[in-house]
Amino acid sequence: MLGIVPAAGRGSRIQPLGFSKELLPVGSRIDGQTERPCAVSEYLVRRMVQAGVDKICFIIGSGKSDILEYYAAGYGDAAALFVVQPNPVGLCDAIFRAAPLVAPDEVVLVGLPDTIWFPEDGFRHLPDDQLSFLLFPVDQPEFFDAVVTDVHERVIEIQVKRQDAATNWVWGAFKMPGHILHQLAALWRERERSDEYIGTLVNAYIAAGGTAFGVRAGSDYVDVGTFNGYRTALRLLENDASSAQRRPTMIMPGAQSHLPVVPGEGA
C-alpha cells in the first residue's frame, strides 16, 4: 500500500517561512521523553501509516530538501520515497509523478500535507477497490472542492472552488487501486495535461464512464495553509486533546515504536 503526499507547493498563503510549509509546527509530539513540535504534514502521514501503508511517496519541489531530510528515515514502519516535481503546476501533475512506482493491484492513498482532519481512521472508511473520496462538512465549501453525490454515494460532480457550491461536503483525501490511478493518469495525458485540479479530471473520468464514490465519514477538516486555518487547527487540536475518545497513538518519523501523545497536546 502506497501513500502519496504532494508537497511541492510554494505555500504563498502563509509565507514568509524559513522552511517548507509542510514542516510548519502545529501541536506537539513526544520524542523519547521530550516533547517536541509536530510538523503539520505528520498528521496526514500518521493517518496513512495507521491505514496500513508501507511506502510513502513525497512529491517535493527542487528547493524542498528539508522535507527529504525530515522524512529520510521513513515514518513508523513505512519507508519514504521522494519524487521531484520541477515546477508546482498542479495537483494532478504532482500525483501522477508517483505513477511509475504504483503496481496495478496496489492500494493508493492520497492526502494534502497542509491539512488536519478527523477521524484519524478516515482512510479505513474508504473501499480499497474503488476510487473513493473521504468527505468532510465545512462552512465555506466555495474555498474547497465540493463533492455532489447521489443516495448511493456515487459522485455526480466535483465542484472546484465554486461560489454556488451545491453541497457543503468537500473531499479531504482519497483512495483507489493502482489500475485506476493509471487510468486517471492516461486520461490526464489525453486531455493534454490541462487539468490542474483532481476534481476536473474526475469529472471527465465520470463523463467517460468511470465511477467514483464520496463517503461522508469525516467530522473535522482544517486547511492549515492560511493564518486563520492555522489558528483554527490549534483550537481543534486543543479540543481534541481534551477528548478521551480521540487520543491517538503517536508515530515518530523513522521510529519503530508507537508512543502515546502527551495529554493536552498533539492530535
C-alpha positions in Angstrom: 0.0 0.0 0.0 1.4 3.4 -1.1 0.7 6.8 0.3 1.2 9.9 -2.0 2.0 13.2 -0.3 2.1 16.1 -2.8 4.4 18.6 -1.1 5.9 20.7 -3.9 3.7 23.8 -3.4 5.2 27.1 -2.5 2.9 27.9 0.4 2.4 31.5 -0.7 -0.6 32.0 1.6 1.4 31.6 4.8 4.8 32.9 3.8 7.3 34.1 4.7 8.7 31.0 6.4 12.2 29.8 6.7 11.3 26.3 5.8 8.7 24.3 3.7 5.1 24.9 4.7 4.7 21.1 5.2 7.1 21.3 8.2 5.1 24.1 9.9 4.9 23.2 13.6 1.4 22.6 14.8 0.8 20.9 18.1 3.5 18.6 19.6 4.7 15.1 19.7 6.9 13.0 22.1 10.4 12.1 21.1 11.7 9.7 23.8 11.0 11.7 27.0 11.0 15.0 25.3 8.0 17.0 23.9 8.8 18.4 20.5 6.9 20.4 17.8 4.9 18.3 15.4 5.1 19.2 11.7 1.7 19.7 10.1 2.4 17.0 7.4 2.9 14.4 10.1 -0.9 14.4 10.8 -1.5 13.1 7.2 1.5 10.8 7.2 0.4 9.3 10.6 -3.1 8.6 9.2 -1.6 6.9 6.2 0.6 4.7 8.3 -2.3 3.8 10.6 -4.3 2.8 7.5 -1.6 0.3 6.5 0.7 2.0 4.0 4.2 0.5 3.9 5.6 3.2 1.5 5.1 6.9 1.5 6.0 8.9 -1.7 6.6 12.6 -1.1 6.4 14.7 -4.2 8.7 17.6 -3.5 10.0 20.7 -5.3 13.6 21.1 -6.2 14.1 23.6 -3.3 12.5 21.4 -0.6 15.4 19.4 0.6 14.3 20.0 4.2 11.3 17.6 3.6 13.7 14.9 2.4 15.9 15.4 5.4 12.9 15.3 7.8 11.4 12.1 6.5 14.5 10.4 5.1 14.3 7.6 7.7 10.7 6.9 6.9 7.8 7.1 9.3 7.0 4.3 11.7 7.2 1.1 9.7 6.7 2.9 6.3 9.7 3.6 4.0 10.0 7.0 2.5 10.3 7.7 -1.3 10.9 11.0 -2.9 10.0 12.2 -6.4 10.7 15.7 -7.7 8.1 17.9 -9.3 10.3 20.6 -11.0 7.5 23.2 -11.2 4.4 23.3 -8.9 1.9 23.2 -11.8 -0.9 21.5 -10.1 -2.1 18.6 -8.0 -2.7 16.2 -11.0 0.9 16.7 -12.2 2.2 16.0 -8.7 0.2 12.9 -8.0 0.9 11.3 -11.4 4.7 11.7 -11.0 4.3 8.8 -8.5 2.5 6.6 -11.0 5.7 4.6 -12.1 6.0 3.4 -8.6 2.5 2.0 -8.3 1.6 -1.5 -9.2 -1.9 -2.1 -10.8 -3.1 -4.1 -7.8 -1.6 -1.8 -5.2 -3.9 0.4 -3.0 -3.0 4.1 -3.2 -3.9 6.8 -0.6 -3.7 10.5 -1.4 -4.0 13.4 1.0 -2.9 17.0 1.4 0.0 17.6 3.8 -1.1 21.1 5.0 -4.4 19.8 6.4 -5.6 18.3 9.6 -8.7 16.2 9.8 -10.6 13.7 11.9 -11.4 10.9 12.4 -7.8 9.6 12.4 -9.0 6.3 10.9 -10.8 8.1 8.0 -8.9 6.2 5.3 -10.3 2.9 6.7 -13.8 4.1 5.8 -12.9 4.0 2.1 -13.1 0.9 0.0 -9.8 -0.5 -1.5 -11.2 -1.4 -4.8 -12.9 1.9 -5.9 -11.9 5.5 -6.5 -13.4 7.0 -3.3 -13.2 10.3 -1.6 -13.3 11.0 2.2 -15.8 13.8 2.6 -16.0 16.5 5.3 -18.6 19.1 6.1 -17.3 22.7 6.0 -18.8 26.1 6.5 -17.4 27.6 3.3 -17.4 25.0 0.6 -16.6 27.6 -2.1 -13.0 27.5 -0.9 -12.7 23.8 -1.4 -13.8 21.1 -3.9 -17.4 20.3 -3.1 -18.5 16.7 -3.9 -22.1 16.1 -5.1 -23.2 12.5 -4.6 -26.4 10.5 -5.1 -28.2 8.5 -2.5 -25.8 5.5 -3.2 -22.7 7.7 -2.5 -21.8 7.8 -6.2 -20.1 11.0 -7.2 -22.2 13.1 -9.6 -19.8 16.0 -9.9 -16.9 17.7 -8.1 -17.4 21.4 -8.0 -14.0 23.0 -7.8 -14.0 26.2 -5.7 -17.4 27.2 -6.9 -19.2 30.2 -5.3 -22.5 28.4 -5.8 -21.5 25.0 -4.4 -24.4 22.7 -4.2 -23.2 20.9 -1.1 -21.0 21.7 1.9 -19.3 18.3 1.8 -15.8 18.6 0.4 -13.1 16.0 -0.2 -10.1 15.9 2.1 -8.4 12.7 1.0 -9.0 9.8 -1.4 -8.1 6.2 -2.1 -8.0 4.0 -5.2 -6.4 0.8 -6.6 -3.3 1.3 -8.7 -5.0 0.5 -12.0 -7.5 3.4 -11.5 -4.6 5.7 -10.8 -3.1 4.7 -14.1 -6.4 5.2 -15.9 -6.6 8.7 -14.5 -3.1 9.4 -15.5 -3.7 8.2 -19.0 -6.9 10.4 -19.2 -4.9 13.4 -17.9 -2.4 12.9 -20.7 -5.1 12.5 -23.3 -6.5 15.9 -22.1 -3.1 17.4 -22.8 -2.3 17.7 -19.1 -4.8 20.6 -18.9 -6.3 19.6 -15.5 -4.6 21.3 -12.6 -7.2 20.1 -10.1 -8.1 16.5 -9.5 -11.8 17.5 -9.4 -12.0 18.5 -13.1 -10.2 15.3 -14.1 -12.5 13.1 -12.1 -15.5 14.9 -13.7 -14.1 13.9 -17.1 -13.4 10.4 -15.8 -17.1 10.0 -14.8 -18.3 11.5 -18.1 -16.3 8.8 -19.9 -18.0 6.0 -17.9 -15.9 5.9 -14.7 -17.2 5.6 -11.2 -16.2 7.4 -8.1 -17.7 7.4 -4.6 -17.9 10.0 -1.9 -18.0 8.7 1.7 -19.3 11.2 4.3 -17.2 9.8 7.2 -15.2 12.9 8.0 -16.0 15.1 11.0 -13.5 17.9 11.1 -11.3 19.4 8.4 -8.9 22.3 8.5 -6.6 23.8 5.8 -3.6 25.0 7.7 -2.2 26.8 4.7 -3.6 30.2 5.9 -3.2 32.1 9.2 -6.8 31.7 10.0 -6.6 28.0 9.3 -3.5 27.7 11.5 -5.3 29.3 14.4 -8.3 27.0 13.8 -6.1 23.9 13.7 -4.6 24.8 17.1 -8.1 25.1 18.6 -9.1 21.9 17.0 -6.1 20.0 18.4 -6.6 21.5 21.9 -10.2 20.4 21.9 -9.3 17.0 20.6 -6.6 16.5 23.3 -9.3 17.0 26.0 -11.5 14.3 24.5 -10.7 10.8 25.7 -12.4 9.4 22.5 -9.7 10.9 20.2 -6.4 10.2 22.0 -4.3 8.6 19.3 -1.0 6.7 19.1 1.9 8.9 18.1 4.3 7.5 15.5 7.7 9.2 15.2 9.4 9.9 11.9 11.7 6.9 11.4 10.7 5.3 14.6 9.8 1.7 15.1 7.7 2.1 18.2 4.3 3.7 19.0 4.3 6.3 21.8 1.3 7.9 23.5 0.5 11.6 23.0 1.1 13.9 25.9 -2.3 14.8 27.4 -3.3 18.2 26.3 -1.1 18.3 23.2 -0.9 16.7 19.8 -3.6 15.3 17.5 
